[in-house]
């Protein structure tokens, strides 16, 4: 039973619920009770449960997070929204990943270095899996203009604000940079 569960988890490649494991177990042994399945899981050291009730292989960082960045990744996936690094540190401590407290500055330092996270506002981070792109506002505007050609101010605002949590004026100030952008008679911006 345990070998079948491990094989299925390796094939799946992500954490799963207890109900999913029960379904897999019942395909292997008809009439398998939930109590029996959890007895099997208690015996093995290869399959574990994280603090959110999800199951996976013990070696996976989603099950046994090693450092602050793995814990932060789990918190971001659980919350499913961008978070300020201080809020992420508070949630790491609240979810009780261990006896060591996560300090906000440590969380901030780890999020900056990890490519799974992108800075989207003042101290606010999001997962790159959610479609946010790294880079400055200026780089995002230049990328949008290279990709789409000349754009109106509203189109640029909409595109940049999709990837950043900043005020509109921040984008507009960057658009005034005459070193990089020119505005034509129709009010459309393009690269210089």
C-alpha positions as CSV (number, residue, x, y, z in Angstrom):
1,X,0.0,0.0,0.0
2,X,2.7,2.4,1.0
3,X,4.7,1.7,-2.2
4,X,1.6,2.4,-4.3
5,X,1.0,5.7,-2.5
6,X,4.6,6.8,-2.9
7,X,4.5,5.9,-6.6
8,X,1.3,7.9,-7.1
9,X,2.7,10.9,-5.2
10,X,5.9,10.9,-7.3
11,X,3.7,10.8,-10.4
12,X,1.5,13.6,-9.2
13,X,4.5,15.7,-8.1
14,X,2.5,18.0,-5.7
15,X,0.9,17.8,-2.3
16,X,-2.5,16.2,-2.1
17,X,-5.4,15.9,0.4
18,X,-6.2,13.0,2.7
19,X,-9.3,12.2,0.6
20,X,-7.1,11.9,-2.5
21,X,-4.9,9.3,-0.7
22,X,-7.9,7.5,0.5
23,X,-9.2,7.2,-3.1
24,X,-5.9,5.8,-4.3
25,X,-5.8,3.4,-1.4
26,X,-9.3,2.2,-2.1
27,X,-8.3,1.5,-5.7
28,X,-5.5,-0.8,-4.4
29,X,-7.6,-2.4,-1.5
30,X,-11.4,-2.3,-1.8
31,X,-13.2,-1.3,1.3
32,X,-10.1,0.4,2.9
33,X,-11.2,2.4,5.9
34,X,-9.8,5.9,6.6
35,X,-8.5,4.6,9.9
36,X,-6.5,1.9,8.2
37,X,-5.1,4.3,5.7
38,X,-3.9,6.6,8.4
39,X,-2.4,3.7,10.2
40,X,-0.3,2.9,7.1
41,X,0.7,6.6,6.9
42,X,1.8,6.6,10.5
43,X,4.0,3.6,9.9
44,X,6.0,5.1,7.0
45,X,8.5,7.9,7.3
46,X,8.4,8.5,3.5
47,X,4.9,10.2,3.5
48,X,4.1,13.1,5.8
49,X,1.5,15.7,6.4
50,X,2.3,19.5,6.6
51,X,0.7,22.0,8.9
52,X,-2.1,22.7,6.4
53,X,-3.3,19.0,6.3
54,X,-1.8,18.2,2.9
55,X,0.1,15.0,2.3
56,X,3.3,14.4,0.2
57,X,6.7,12.9,0.3
58,X,8.7,13.8,3.4
59,X,11.6,15.1,1.3
60,X,9.4,17.8,-0.4
61,X,9.8,21.3,0.8
62,X,6.0,21.7,0.8
63,X,5.9,19.0,3.5
64,X,9.0,19.7,5.5
65,X,10.1,23.3,4.8
66,X,13.8,23.7,5.5
67,X,14.2,27.5,5.7
68,X,12.3,30.7,5.9
69,X,11.8,30.9,2.1
70,X,10.1,27.5,1.9
71,X,7.9,28.5,4.8
72,X,7.1,31.8,3.1
73,X,6.3,29.9,-0.1
74,X,3.8,27.7,1.7
75,X,2.2,30.8,3.3
76,X,1.8,32.6,0.0
77,X,0.3,29.5,-1.6
78,X,-2.1,29.1,1.3
79,X,-3.1,32.8,1.3
80,X,-3.2,33.0,-2.5
81,X,-2.6,36.8,-2.5
82,X,0.3,39.2,-2.5
83,X,1.6,39.9,1.1
84,X,3.8,42.5,2.8
85,X,6.9,40.8,4.1
86,X,5.9,41.7,7.7
87,X,2.5,40.0,7.2
88,X,4.3,37.0,5.7
89,X,6.5,36.8,8.8
90,X,3.5,37.0,11.1
91,X,1.7,34.3,9.2
92,X,4.8,32.0,9.3
93,X,4.8,32.4,13.1
94,X,1.0,32.0,13.3
95,X,1.0,28.7,11.3
96,X,3.6,27.4,13.7
97,X,6.1,25.8,11.4
98,X,8.4,25.2,14.3
99,X,9.8,26.7,17.5
100,X,12.0,29.3,15.8
101,X,10.4,32.6,15.1
102,X,10.5,34.2,11.7
103,X,11.8,37.7,11.8
104,X,10.4,40.2,9.3
105,X,13.9,41.3,8.1
106,X,15.0,37.7,7.5
107,X,11.8,37.0,5.5
108,X,12.4,40.1,3.5
109,X,16.0,39.1,2.7
110,X,15.0,35.6,1.7
111,X,12.1,36.8,-0.5
112,X,14.5,39.2,-2.4
113,X,16.9,36.3,-3.2
114,X,14.4,33.7,-4.2
115,X,13.2,33.7,-7.9
116,X,9.8,32.2,-6.8
117,X,8.9,35.7,-5.4
118,X,8.7,39.1,-7.1
119,X,8.5,42.5,-5.5
120,X,5.2,44.1,-6.7
121,X,4.9,47.1,-4.3
122,X,6.5,48.7,-1.3
123,X,7.5,45.6,0.6
124,X,4.8,43.6,-1.0
125,X,5.7,40.3,-2.6
126,X,3.8,37.9,-4.9
127,X,4.6,34.5,-6.4
128,X,5.9,34.5,-10.0
129,X,3.5,31.6,-10.6
130,X,0.7,34.1,-10.4
131,X,1.9,36.0,-13.5
132,X,3.8,38.8,-11.9
133,X,7.0,39.8,-13.7
134,X,10.2,41.0,-12.0
135,X,11.8,44.3,-12.9
136,X,11.2,48.0,-12.4
137,X,8.3,50.0,-13.6
138,X,10.5,51.5,-16.3
139,X,11.5,48.0,-17.5
140,X,7.8,46.9,-17.5
141,X,6.8,49.9,-19.6
142,X,9.7,49.4,-22.1
143,X,8.8,45.7,-22.3
144,X,5.2,46.4,-23.1
145,X,6.1,49.0,-25.8
146,X,8.6,46.6,-27.4
147,X,6.0,43.8,-27.5
148,X,3.0,45.9,-28.6
149,X,4.4,48.9,-30.3
150,X,3.0,52.4,-29.5
151,X,0.4,52.4,-26.8
152,X,-2.0,54.9,-25.2
153,X,-1.5,56.0,-21.6
154,X,-4.5,54.0,-20.4
155,X,-3.2,50.8,-22.1
156,X,0.2,51.2,-20.5
157,X,-1.4,51.8,-17.1
158,X,-3.6,48.8,-17.4
159,X,-0.7,46.6,-18.4
160,X,1.7,47.8,-15.7
161,X,-0.9,47.7,-12.9
162,X,-1.6,44.1,-13.8
163,X,2.0,43.3,-12.7
164,X,2.5,45.8,-9.9
165,X,0.7,47.1,-6.9
166,X,1.7,50.8,-7.3
167,X,-0.2,54.1,-7.7
168,X,-1.0,55.3,-11.2
169,X,1.1,58.4,-10.7
170,X,4.2,56.2,-10.3
171,X,3.6,54.8,-13.8
172,X,2.8,58.2,-15.2
173,X,6.0,59.7,-13.8
174,X,8.0,57.0,-15.4
175,X,6.3,57.7,-18.7
176,X,7.5,61.3,-18.6
177,X,11.1,60.1,-18.9
178,X,12.1,61.7,-22.2
179,X,15.3,59.7,-22.3
180,X,13.3,56.5,-23.1
181,X,9.8,57.5,-24.3
182,X,8.3,59.8,-26.9
183,X,4.7,60.8,-27.3
184,X,3.1,61.3,-30.7
185,X,0.3,63.7,-31.8
186,X,-2.3,61.1,-30.9
187,X,-1.1,60.7,-27.4
188,X,0.4,57.3,-27.9
189,X,3.8,56.5,-26.3
190,X,6.6,54.6,-28.0
191,X,10.3,53.9,-27.3
192,X,12.8,56.6,-28.3
